[in-house]
Amino acid sequence: MCDKHAANVPCTADGLQGSRRRRVWELSHACHCPLVGVGLPLGGLRKLVEKVTGGKVLHDDYDIHVGTVSECALRTPVADAVQKELERRYAQHVQRFRAAKTTEQVEAMWDAAVAAGDVAGAFWAGLSHPRCTTALEEKMCRDIHMVQHQAGACARADINKFNAVVADNARLEREVARLQERCNALGLEKAQESERLENQLRAARAATIARDGDVQALRAELARLQASVPDLESRERLAERVAQMEAREQALRVQLAELKAVRTPAPAPEADVAAPAPIQVAPVATPVRLENRSVLCVGGRSSSVPIYRNMIERVGAQFAHHDGGLEDSSSQLDASLAAADLVICQTGCISHSAYWRVKDHCKRHGKRCVFVDNPSVSSLVRGLQEASTEDQPG
């Protein structure tokens, strides 16, 4: 061993050409501070010192760092512990640096590590390499010094970014809290609205059930009332028949008033005015008897109505007349048709609408209808004879 080693002074490759790697206490004192500061995290360094001293260290991080740097100047229990921890922690870096056989190769590997930002393990592997000279050691210490400055600047920048991120995160948390509160309020509002609609739906269903029950009850009551009234349908038909008869009576009253007005002679303005000739009624060729029958004559000339009436009443029937839609209303025609037993339709003197009304009514009700195409008295006589003949038993 050289004199430097005997005096516990760091020895470099300038005086030692062997292959043994240097220990922590064999490095120059200027290397200890950056090596301990960069190579060992503060938390790990505190645990290491507490393990060596066998108790809890109450000093702060700076005092522990300074004390460890002082202990590394000599081979002490703390220096041995630091040596073992560096070897364990950076075994891969040490193994990689073993490939360097010259100082230049060691320096090249160190420069590459600085460029890559991986300086902690490379700093220990380079300083402890047997080919690390005093000049390379100083260069590595200068480089690590500048790296620490850059790291500090980056740390400050990172702290600023971190603080900005923290502030932005706080703002976002407040925004999220506000939105969450809004969502909770909306959710509560929707839940209340849903409950209200559900209550309305239940009420509507209950009302529907109650209404259905009322309908069933009313139907049962109607059935009971219908069963309690015998021959209800017959009574309804009779009521309809009464209404028809009342309509017929009204029509007959109107016709009677009209006939009275027609048959009342107007006063003669002068004495020498001749009296009107009596109405001549053609005799009926064959006996025609229509006792207690109601005969409706639809159409014909208005001047012939008294003759029609006289002729029909002579054969024992009741006379009714409708002009076929010229002046009389269609409602009067329906009432007259309903009241008639026999209909004589003079097709030449009625409207198309009245013709089809008469034909449809007689067909639907099975009522006898005689169609004559000439409004003359002889045609009416032939119609009465035809109706009388068809009523005779064969």
C-alpha positions in Angstrom: 0.0 0.0 0.0 1.3 3.5 -0.8 2.0 6.1 1.8 -1.2 8.0 1.1 -3.2 4.9 1.9 -1.2 4.3 5.0 -2.0 7.9 6.2 -5.7 7.3 5.3 -5.5 9.8 2.5 -7.4 9.1 -0.7 -5.4 7.4 -3.3 -6.1 7.7 -7.0 -5.0 5.9 -10.1 -2.1 8.3 -10.3 -0.3 6.3 -7.6 -2.3 3.0 -7.7 -2.5 0.9 -10.8 -4.3 -2.1 -9.2 -7.9 -3.2 -9.8 -9.3 -2.8 -6.3 -12.1 -0.2 -6.1 -11.8 2.6 -3.6 -13.8 2.8 -0.4 -15.7 5.9 0.9 -13.0 6.9 3.4 -10.4 6.6 0.6 -12.0 9.4 -1.4 -11.0 13.0 -1.1 -13.0 14.9 1.5 -14.5 17.2 -1.2 -16.3 14.1 -2.6 -18.1 13.2 0.6 -20.6 16.0 0.7 -22.0 15.6 -2.8 -21.8 11.8 -2.6 -23.8 11.6 0.6 -26.2 14.3 -0.6 -26.8 12.8 -4.0 -26.3 9.1 -3.3 -28.4 8.7 -0.1 -32.0 10.1 0.3 -32.6 11.9 3.6 -35.0 9.4 4.9 -32.7 6.5 4.1 -29.7 8.3 5.6 -31.6 8.9 8.9 -32.5 5.2 9.2 -29.0 4.2 8.4 -27.5 6.5 11.2 -30.2 5.4 13.7 -29.4 1.7 12.9 -25.6 2.4 13.5 -26.2 4.4 16.7 -28.9 2.1 18.0 -31.3 4.8 18.9 -33.6 7.5 17.4 -31.7 10.5 16.1 -33.2 13.8 17.2 -31.1 16.0 15.0 -32.5 17.6 11.8 -31.6 16.5 8.3 -28.8 19.1 7.9 -27.1 18.0 11.1 -27.3 14.3 10.1 -25.9 15.1 6.7 -22.9 17.1 8.1 -22.2 14.5 10.7 -22.3 11.7 8.1 -19.9 13.6 5.8 -17.5 14.1 8.8 -17.7 10.4 9.7 -16.8 9.4 6.1 -13.4 11.0 6.3 -12.2 8.0 8.3 -13.2 4.4 8.5 -15.9 4.6 11.2 -19.0 2.5 11.8 -21.0 5.2 10.0 -18.6 5.2 7.0 -18.8 1.3 6.8 -22.6 1.6 6.8 -22.5 4.2 4.1 -20.1 2.0 2.1 -22.4 -1.0 2.3 -25.5 1.0 1.5 -23.9 2.6 -1.6 -22.7 -0.8 -2.8 -26.2 -2.3 -2.3 -28.1 0.6 -3.8 -25.9 1.1 -6.9 -24.7 -2.5 -7.6 -26.0 -2.3 -11.2 -24.1 0.9 -11.9 -20.9 -0.5 -10.4 -21.2 -3.6 -12.5 -21.7 -1.5 -15.6 -18.6 0.7 -14.9 -16.5 -2.5 -14.5 -16.4 -2.6 -18.3 -14.3 0.6 -18.3 -10.6 -0.3 -18.4 -9.1 3.2 -18.8 -9.7 6.6 -17.2 -11.0 7.9 -20.6 -13.6 5.2 -20.6 -14.7 6.0 -17.1 -15.0 9.7 -18.0 -17.0 8.8 -21.1 -19.4 6.7 -19.1 -19.8 9.5 -16.6 -20.6 12.0 -19.3 -23.2 9.7 -20.7 -24.8 9.3 -17.3 -24.9 13.2 -16.8 -26.5 13.6 -20.2 -29.1 11.0 -19.4 -29.8 12.5 -16.0 -28.8 9.3 -14.1 -26.0 10.8 -11.9 -26.5 9.2 -8.4 -25.3 5.7 -9.2 -22.8 6.8 -11.8 -21.2 9.2 -9.4 -20.5 6.5 -6.9 -19.4 3.9 -9.5 -17.1 6.5 -11.2 -15.5 7.8 -7.9 -14.9 4.3 -6.6 -13.5 3.0 -9.9 -9.8 2.1 -9.7 -9.1 4.2 -12.9 -10.6 7.4 -11.5 -7.8 10.0 -11.4 -7.7 13.2 -9.3 -8.5 15.2 -12.3 -11.5 13.1 -13.2 -12.6 13.2 -9.6 -12.5 17.0 -9.6 -14.4 17.0 -12.9 -17.1 14.7 -11.5 -17.4 16.9 -8.4 -17.8 20.0 -10.6 -20.3 18.3 -12.8 -22.4 17.1 -9.8 -22.3 20.6 -8.3 -23.8 22.0 -11.5 -26.3 19.2 -11.7 -27.4 20.0 -8.2 -27.9 23.6 -9.2 -30.0 22.5 -12.2 -31.9 20.1 -10.0 -32.6 22.9 -7.6 -33.8 25.1 -10.4 -35.9 22.3 -11.7 -37.2 21.6 -8.3 -38.2 25.2 -7.8 -39.9 25.2 -11.2 -41.5 21.9 -10.3 -42.6 23.4 -7.0 -44.1 26.4 -8.8 -45.9 24.0 -11.3 -46.9 21.9 -8.4 -48.4 24.9 -6.5 -50.1 26.0 -9.7 -51.5 22.4 -10.1 -52.6 22.4 -6.5 -54.4 25.8 -7.0 -56.0 24.6 -10.2 -56.9 21.3 -8.5 -58.5 23.3 -5.6 -60.5 25.4 -8.1 -61.6 22.2 -9.9 -62.6 20.6 -6.7 -64.7 23.7 -5.8 -66.3 23.5 -9.3 -66.9 19.8 -8.9 -68.4 20.4 -5.5 -70.7 23.1 -7.0 -71.7 20.9 -9.9 -72.3 18.0 -7.5 -74.5 20.2 -5.3 -76.4 21.2 -8.5 -76.7 17.6 -9.5 -78.0 16.7 -6.1 -80.5 19.5 -6.2 -81.7 18.4 -9.7 -81.9 14.8 -8.6 -84.0 15.8 -5.6 -86.2 18.0 -7.9 -86.6 15.1 -10.3 -87.4 12.7 -7.5 -90.1 15.0 -6.2 -91.5 15.5 -9.7 -91.5 11.8 -10.2 -93.2 11.2 -6.9 -95.8 13.9 -7.7 -96.6 12.2 -11.1 -96.7 8.8 -9.5 -99.3 10.1 -7.0 -101.3 11.6 -9.9 -101.1 8.3 -11.7 -102.3 6.4 -8.6 -105.1 8.9 -8.2 -106.1 8.6 -11.8 -106.1 4.8 -11.6 -108.2 4.9 -8.4 -110.7 7.3 -10.2 -110.8 5.0 -13.2 -111.5 2.0 -11.0 -114.2 3.9 -9.1 -115.8 5.1 -12.4 -115.7 1.6 -13.8 -117.5 0.5 -10.6 -120.1 3.2 -11.0 -120.6 2.2 -14.6 -121.1 -1.5 -13.6 -123.5 -0.4 -10.9 -125.5 1.8 -13.3 -125.7 -1.1 -15.8 -126.9 -3.4 -13.1 -129.5 -0.8 -12.0 -130.6 -0.3 -15.7 -131.0 -4.1 -16.1 -133.0 -4.2 -12.9 -135.3 -1.4 -14.0 -135.7 -2.9 -17.4 -136.6 -6.2 -15.8 -139.1 -4.5 -13.5 -141.0 -2.9 -16.4 -142.8 -5.6 -18.4 -143.1 -5.2 -22.2 -140.8 -2.2 -22.2 -140.1 -2.6 -25.9 -143.8 -2.8 -26.8 -144.4 0.3 -24.8 -141.7 2.1 -26.6 -143.2 1.1 -30.0 -146.6 2.3 -28.8 -145.1 5.6 -27.7 -143.6 6.0 -31.1 -146.9 5.2 -32.7 -148.6 7.8 -30.5 -146.1 10.4 -31.6 -146.9 9.4 -35.3 -150.6 9.8 -34.7 -150.2 13.1 -33.1 -148.2 14.3 -36.1 -150.8 12.9 -38.4 -153.5 14.7 -36.4 -151.6 18.0 -36.7 -151.2 17.5 -40.4 -154.9 16.7 -40.8 -155.8 19.9 -38.8 -153.7 22.0 -41.1 -155.3 20.4 -44.2 -158.8 20.9 -42.7 -158.1 24.6 -42.1 -156.9 24.9 -45.7 -159.9 23.1 -47.1 -162.3 25.2 -45.1 -160.6 28.3 -46.5 -160.9 27.0 -50.0 -164.5 25.8 -49.8 -165.8 29.0 -48.2 -167.3 31.1 -51.0 -166.1 34.6 -51.4 -168.8 37.3 -51.4 -169.9 38.4 -54.8 -169.0 42.0 -55.6 -172.1 42.4 -57.8 -175.5 40.9 -58.0 -175.2 39.7 -61.5 -172.0 37.6 -60.9 -172.7 33.9 -61.6 -172.3 31.4 -58.8 -169.4 28.9 -59.2 -170.4 25.6 -60.9 -170.6 22.7 -58.5 -167.7 20.2 -58.5 -168.5 17.2 -60.7 -167.2 14.0 -59.4 -166.8 11.1 -61.8 -168.7 8.0 -60.7 -166.7 5.0 -59.6 -167.2 2.1 -62.0 -167.0 -0.7 -59.4 -167.9 -0.7 -55.8 -164.9 0.5 -53.7 -165.1 0.4 -50.0 -162.1 1.5 -47.8 -163.8 2.0 -44.5 -161.8 3.2 -41.6 -158.7 3.5 -43.8 -156.4 6.5 -44.0 -155.5 7.3 -47.6 -152.7 9.7 -48.4 -152.6 11.3 -51.8 -149.1 12.6 -52.7 -149.0 15.1 -55.6 -151.7 16.2 -58.0 -153.1 19.6 -58.9 -154.1 21.9 -56.0 -157.4 22.7 -57.7 -158.3 19.0 -57.7 -157.7 18.5 -54.0 -161.3 19.0 -53.0 -162.4 16.5 -55.7 -159.8 14.0 -54.3 -161.1 14.5 -50.8 -164.8 14.1 -51.8 -164.1 11.0 -53.8 -162.0 9.3 -51.0 -164.5 10.2 -48.3 -167.3 8.7 -50.4 -165.7 5.3 -50.3 -165.4 5.5 -46.5 -161.8 6.4 -46.1 -160.1 9.4 -44.4 -158.3 11.7 -46.8 -154.8 13.3 -46.4 -152.9 15.2 -49.0 -149.3 16.3 -49.5 -148.2 18.3 -52.6 -145.0 16.3 -53.1 -142.5 18.9 -52.0 -143.8 21.9 -54.0 -144.8 23.9 -50.9 -145.3 21.5 -48.1 -142.1 20.6 -46.0 -140.5 17.2 -46.1 -141.1 16.7 -42.4 -144.9 16.9 -43.0 -144.4 14.2 -45.7 -142.7 11.9 -43.3 -145.5 12.4 -40.7 -148.2 11.9 -43.3 -146.6 8.7 -44.6 -146.4 7.4 -41.1 -150.1 8.0 -40.4 -151.4 6.6 -43.7 -152.7 3.1 -44.4 -152.7 3.5 -48.2 -150.6 5.8 -50.3 -151.5 7.0 -53.8 -148.5 8.7 -55.4 -149.2 10.8 -58.5 -145.7 10.5 -60.0 -146.2 13.2 -62.6 -146.7 16.0 -60.1 -144.1 15.5 -57.3 -140.4 16.1 -56.9 -137.8 13.4 -57.3 -136.9 13.7 -53.6 -140.6 13.2 -52.6 -140.9 10.2 -55.0 -138.0 8.4 -53.5 -139.1 9.2 -50.0 -142.5 7.7 -50.6 -141.1 4.6 -52.3 -138.5 4.0 -49.6 -140.9 4.5 -46.7 -143.5 2.2 -48.2 -141.0 -0.5 -48.9 -139.4 -0.4 -45.4 -142.8 -0.4 -43.6 -144.6 -2.8 -45.9 -147.2 -0.2 -46.7 -149.4 -0.4 -49.8 -148.6 2.3 -52.4 -150.3 2.8 -55.8 -148.3 4.8 -58.3 -150.4 6.8 -61.0 -148.7 8.9 -63.7 -151.7 11.1 -64.5 -153.1 13.7 -62.0 -156.6 13.3 -63.4 -159.7 12.2 -61.4 -160.1 9.1 -63.5 -156.5 8.1 -62.7 -157.3 8.5 -59.0 -160.4 6.3 -59.4 -158.4 3.6 -61.1 -155.9 3.7 -58.2 -158.6 3.3 -55.6 -160.1 0.4 -57.6 -156.7 -1.2 -57.8 -156.2 -0.8 -54.0 -159.7 -2.1 -53.3 -159.2 -5.1 -55.5 -155.9 -6.1 -53.9 -157.5 -5.9 -50.5 -160.3 -8.4 -51.5 -159.7 -12.0 -50.5 -158.8 -14.2 -53.4 
